[in-house]
Structures are given as C-alpha cells and as structure tokens.
Amino acid sequence: MIVWINGTFSAGKTSTARELTGLLPESTLYDPELVGGALRRLLPRDRLAGVTDYQDLPSWRRLVVDTAAALLAELGGTLVVPMTLLRQEYRDEIFGALAARRIPVRHIVLDPGETILRERIAQRVEPGLTEAENEVRVRAWAYDHIPAYAAALAGWLGRDALVVDNGHLTPRQTAERIAEAVRTDAAAVCDIVQTPEPTRETVAAGVLLFDEEDRVLLVDPTYKPGWEFPGGVVESGEAPAQAGMREVAEELGVTLDRVPRLLLVDWEPPCPPGFGGLRLLFDGGRLSPAARAGLRLPGPELRAWRFASEPEAADLLPPNRYARLRWALRARERATVLNLEAGTPVG
C-alpha cells in the first residue's frame, strides 16, 4: 500500500511523512524528490534545459512508479510518499500505473490555509543557499505554485483526496490524524481502474461515435493522461468489432444495434515500456438524442466525455491518437479502410 501525502510546497508533507512512518506498522519513507535528483545527474543538460520541473519528464513519472514497486517488492508493508502533484494528468499517469501493478493508493492532501502557508514559505530556508538564492529559488517558487494548488484543490484534488487541515497542527498531530484515517478507511483507496500492464503486443479496438454535427465522442480516462476513444483491449478469443461494442456498452451504457464498420488498422511500434501492437478504429455511427441523453460513465475508469470537432480533438488527444483519428475521419469520408503504420498510411 502507498499513503501519498500531497499538498503544495511548505504544506508540511515531509515532516508529517517522517512522523507517519513511526505510526504505521512496517512503513517506509519514499521521497520521489530523490528520483528527480538522480535524473538531474543522469540526463543531458539540453534535455533538462527543456523543462522547468522534473515532474514534466516522462522518465521521472515512470521511475517514481518503478521505484515504488521495487521497494514494496523488497520491503513489503506501506510506503509513505510525500510528493506534490498538482497536475491531474500526472496523478492519472502515476496512480493509474500503480493500480495496474495492484498497488493501492490512499491519497491525502495537507491544506494549512493560504495565510499560514504564506507564513511558512516566508520562513523557508534551504541549507547551502544564500539568502538571495533562497528568496528567488525557494520562496518565489513556492509562492508561484499557490494559485495552481488552489485551483487543483477546488477541483479534482479536493474530490480525489482526503483533505486534512493542518494549519494549527504539529507534524505529529497531523500524522496521527492520517494514521487514524488510514485505519478507519476515512482515507479510502483511490477509486481508479486497475488495468494490468501488458506483457506483449496487444490488439485494441476503438469505436468512433458521432453527434448530429459529426463531432466525435471522446472520453477522459482516470488512469492515463490524455483523452481517448471509447474502446479497449481485445480479449483472447474475442472478435475486434465485438470487443469495441462490449467496451462501448461497459464504458458508456450504449448498446450498438449493428456491428461497427472498420475504418483503419494502425500498427503502433513498441516504445518502452510499452509493447505496441495493432490499434483498430471502427465507425459506430451517429448517436440518437435518446442515446446521448443516456450516456453514463463508470467512475473508476472515465472522468468525463464530450463531443469534439476535429480541430478541438487536436488539443485533447495525444499526437499519436490524433493522427489515428484524422485518418479515420478521412476513411469515413471516402467509405474506405486505411492501413497505417505508426500513424501514417502505407500501401
């Protein structure tokens, strides 16, 4: 199990985490800051120059999960993780990858209130830095993140985590509250889908559904970054079109009255740690007003849905999925089937 202690800078995460390891049996402190420190030494300077925060490095997010899994395999018990996560897509990626490894996460956010938070930041000092460096590199950085934290807390973060007001609590008192919340399940295991990580190439079937304006239906998964098409991995012995129909019914509560027409097949090359495989997109047709009104979402899997035009989809989908959608729409217009390799038509 992981107890993830979130909150903006100077919220008291690390000091609380140290106290919590003394209260939870067989618990170990795991600070992902150390992963960031290692990457600063390992990655070329030009790669580091391209980001302002190591959390923006895909390698950091991947190593946070891999290291947590390795520590739990080595030690068992509970990892206490003090780490700020203010971007929902990074939370999705990290917590989703942990869920895929069957590692439950209890998510707590420390919220001392902005006034106390600013007082703490004003007193924050990092050893080895001059006063000027502390003011620019430490305090200004922390102040700059307060608006993003407030927005996250008012939105996804406040819904996802147990919020603990530690404005007038010592780290020990805060840890005691968290330990009690873990014991009583007040800090519940995050409700996120557990999709096992593939061990080889996969075949996945997506279904494009449209409204009367020919906008395509996209869904926002809880367990990975970026928007996606309804669909999923084809199970052993299952026909791809039937897999797409099954996923649409499970994800959205929509029963298609006909087998959807194939639009394209795209070979996705392996990109470690992913194995790649075949990605198929089908035309599920236009949804009736009644079907659109009945759309539902399973909370553990999907956060939201929306209809998007092709230009709007370009801002929502990751590049490889958008390329797939763009060619699928061309195939739909031409009533043909396209063969793609890495998002580019061949043959």
N, C-alpha and C positions, 0 to 999 in steps of 0.2 A: 504494500500500500504506500501511497505518497500523500503527504499532507503538504499542499502547496500554499505558502503564505505570500499573498500578493499585496500590493499597495504601492503607492508612488514612493519616490526617494525621500528618506528620512521619516517614513511611517513607523519604523521600529521593527522591520521584518527580521533582520539578522539577530538582534539581541533577543527577540522573542523566540526565534527558532532555537537558539542555544539553550534557553530555559526549557523549551518544549521537549528537547531530546532527553532531558532529565526526568520528564514526567510520563512520557510514553514508553512502554517497555520495548526493548530491542529496537531502539530508534537510532538513526544516524543522520547527522547533518550533511546535506549535499548542497553546495553552493555553485550554481551554474556560472557564476562570475569567473570561476577558475577555468571553465571551458573557454570563455572569452579571452582570458589572459593567455591561454595556450595558443589560441588562434592568432593572437597578435604577434607571437613569436614564430609561428609556422607559415603564415600566409605571406605572399609577396607584398611589398609596400604598395604597389599600384592597385592591388585588389583591396587592401584596407583603405586606401585613399578614396575609393568609390562609395564608401558607406560612412554614415555619421554615428551609427550604433551597431555593435556587433550582432545584435538580435536580427538585423537585416541580412545577415549572412546565412544562406541555407545550410551551410556546414555547421553553424552554431546550433541551429534548431535541431538538426539531425543528431549531432553529438550529445546534446542535452538528453535526448531520449535514449540513445545507445548507452550512454554512461549510466543513466538511472537503471536501465535494465541490467547492465553488468553488475552494478553494486547490489541490486536486490538478489541477483543470482548468487553472488558471492556471500552476502551477509544475511539475506532474508529480512524479516521484520518490516520496519517502516522507515522511509526516507522523509526527512523534513527539509523542504526546499523553500528557502527564502528568495523569491525572484519576482521582480516587477514584470508583469505582462499587461500592457495597455492596448495592444492591437489585437482585435478579436480574431483575425485570420491567423496570427501566430499562436494564440491559445488553441484554435481549432487544430492546427497542424501538430502541435506538441501533444495536447491531450488526446487527440484522435490516434496518434501513433502509439501513445502509451496504452490506450484502450485496446488497440489492435494486438498488443502484447499481453493482454489480460491483466494490466496493472491498473487497479482502481485509484482514482484521484479524489481527494477531498479538498475542496478549494475554499480558502478563507482569505478575505481582504481586510487589512487593517486600515481603519479610517479615523484618524485622530481629530478631524475637522481642520479646515483651512487655516484658521488663526493659529492654532497650536502647531500645525505643520510648518507654517512660515517661521514661527519662533524657533523650531528645531533646525530648520535649514540655516537660519542666520547664525546658529552656533556650531554648524557642522565644520569639522576640520579633518582633512586627510593628512596623516603623517608623511613627512618628507616633502611637502609642498610649502612654498612661501605663502604669506597672507594674500598677496596679489593672485597667485595661482589658485588658491582655494576659492577666492571670490569669483574668478572667471570660470575655472574648470569644474568646480564642485557646486558652489551655491547657485550660480547662474543656471547651470544645467538642471539642477533640481527645481528651481523656480519655473523654468521654461516648461517643465512637464506637468505642472499643476493643472492647466486647462485641459490637457488631454486626459489626465486622470479623472477630473471632474466629469467630463463628457462620458468616459467609459463607465464610471460609477453610476451615472444617471441612466445609462442604457444597459448594455449587455453585461457588464461586470457586476452591477447590482443584482441582476437576475441570476447570474451564474454562480456566484459565491456567497458564502455566509459572511455578512459584514459585521465586524467587531469594532465597536467604538473604543479605542484605547487611548483617547485623549488625556484621561486622568488616571490611567492605569500604569503601573510599573511593568517592565517586561515579564516579570514573574507572574503578576496577576493576569496579564494578557495570555500568557502561556497556559495558566490554569483554566481560563475560560475556554481556550481552544481544546485543551485535553478533555474537558467535560463535554464539549460539543461533539468531539470525535467518539467518546464513549457512548453518548446517548443518541448518536446519529442525527443530532441537530445540524452537524456538518455532514450532509449526506454525500454519498459517492456521486460524482458528476454523471448526469444522465446523458451519456454520449454513446453513439453506436460503437459496437465492438466488431470491426471488420478485420478478420485475420489477414496478416500480411501475406501476399503471395510468395510462393517458393519457386515459381517458374512463370513462363509466359502465360497470360490469361486472354480469354476472349470476353469482351464486354459489349453489351447491346444497349444503345441509347435510342429513345423514341422522341421525335420532334412532334410537338403538339402546337396547334395554332389557334389564334382567335380570329374574329371576322375581319380584322385588319391585316391578317397574315403576319402578325407578330408571333415570335416563337416563345414557348413556355420554358423558363429557366428556373432552377431550384438552387438554394443556397445550403450546402451540406454543413452539418455541425462538426464533422470530423476531418475536414481537409479545407485548405484555402481555395477561394475562387468559386464562382458559380459553375453549374454543371447542367447537363441534360438529364431528365428522368431516365432511369435505367440502372444497369449494374452488371456484375459479372455473370456470365453464363455458367450454370452449374453442370456438373458431369452428367452426360446423357440428355441434356436439355437442348431443344432447338433454339437458336438465337432469337428468332422473332417471338417465340413463346416466352423466352426469358424477358424480353423487353415488355411484353404485355403483363407478365407477372409483376415486374418491378413497378410499372405504372399503377397497377391496382394496389400494391402494397404501400407505395410511397404517397400516392395522391388520392386513392379511393376511386379511381376512374377505371371502369371496365370497358375496354375497347371492343366494339362489335364486329370487328374484322381484323384479319392478320395484317399488320402494317407492311407497306411496301419498302423494300430495301433501297436506300439512296446511295450509300457508299460503304466501302471497306477501306480502312486505313490501317496500315502496319505501323505501329508505334515502336521505334527502336528502343532497346534497353538503355536506361540511363540510371546507373547505380545510385541508390539501392533498388530502384525499380527494375522489373524484368521486361517491361513492354509487352507486346502481343498484338492481337487484332482488335480493332475498335470498329463496330458496325453502327451505322445510324439508319433508322427507319422513319418513314413518314406515317405518323399516326393520325393525320388529318386534322380538320378543324373541330374544336370542342364546341358543343352546343351551349347556349346560355345556361341551361339547367346543369350541365356537367361542370361548367366554370363555377357556378354558384355552390356546387357540392365539393369543390376541391378542399382537401384536408391534408394536414402534414403530421407525420409521426415525429413528436418532439425529439426523441433521441437521435434521429437521422437528419432531418431537414428543419432549417430555421425559418425559411421564407420561400415564396415563389413569386414570380412576376412574368408578365409578357413583355418582350423586348423586341424592338426593331433591330435590324442588322447593325446599324451604327451604335445603338445602345449596347448591344451584345459585345461589341468590340471593347467596351470599357469594363465589362463584367467578367468575361471569360478569360482564363489564361490563354496565352498566344496559341498553343497547340490545339486547344479546344475551339478557339475562334476560327482557326484555319479550317478545321473539320466542318464547323457549321457553315462557313462561307461556301465551301464546295458542295455541301449537302443541299444548300438552297439553290445553287446553280443546277444540280442534278434534278431537283424537284421541278424547276422551271422548264427543263428540257425533257422531262419524263425519261430519264436515263439513269444508269448506275455507274458510278465512278470508282476506279481503283486508285487508291492513294498509298504512297509510302512516305512516312514522316510528314504528312500534311500536304504533299504535292502529288497531283495526278500523274500517273505513269501509264504507258501502254496506249 
